[in-house]
Amino acid sequence: MRSWRWGGDEQRGPRNICKPGYESALFGHSGRYDAPCAILVEKNLRRGEVARHLGAIQSGLLVVHEGWLIERIIHQNGEELIVSILGRGEAGGLAETVLSSAAERETIAGTDSIVIMVPLRAILEVSSQWPAYWRRVGEELARQNSNLLDKLLISSLSTLEGRIASFLLDMRRIARRTPGLALTQGTIAQAVGGSRPKVNRCLKALERRGVIDWQGGSLPLIRDEAALKRLL
């Protein structure tokens, strides 16, 4: 582990703690910081390692610096369902951190990753120097909650093809932030709440129709975005 100094200034806001080109809504400004700043901890995760257990009391945000994370919940039918995949610069656990509540999602590393742990006190310290930051936190919280509701609605009402289409459209955004992103068929199946054989048949059917290009172990390449959107 190593420590990071994080802060901001009143005019330009919090200093960027993510790599250039991978800034997020919460950590997207570069700037100089002269006042006392928060100390953040960097943590290395191995692929499949749990970064935050379901039900754990939140110790702060997990900001992806390298690699990517998976957030999953237990669906109403008892199956695990991936509700979010976080790429570089994106943060998990915002609602639970702000509310100091237990984690409602389990967070695991999708590949070897580096995360920066941002405790609530760090957010409070920085927002005291830049009050507008709280508005940004609120906006990001609303966006994450809206995305979660959309995912749960899609998983409950959509066909398997529709859930795969939603997942692929979402993953294209993550892929832009995470070079070299690779997904196993099992990860895709878990994300859409389907069995591997059924997901494999759907992916091959979409490929035959010219909607995607796909090779096992890689992220399917979208060829016809409009066709995918019609499946939602």
DAFEN-V178514 format. One line per field, one symbol per residue. ss: DSSP state (@ for helix, = for strand, . for the rest). burial: # if it has 24 or more other ideal C-beta (glycine too) atoms within 12 Angstrom, else .. A space follows every 50 residues. Layout:
ss = ???
burial = ???
This chain:
ss = .=====.==...==.......................========....= ==....=...======..======.....=======....==.@@@@@@. .=...====...======.@@@@@@@@@@...@@@@@@@@@@@@@@@@@@ @@@@@@@..@@@@@@@@@@@@@@@@@@.......@@@@@@@@...@@@@@ @@@@@@@@...==.......==..@@@@@@..
burial = ...#####....#######..########.#.#...##.####.#....# ##.....################......###################.. ..#########.########.##.###.##..#..##..##..#..##.. ##.##....################.##..###.#.########....## .##..##...##.#....##.#.....#..#.
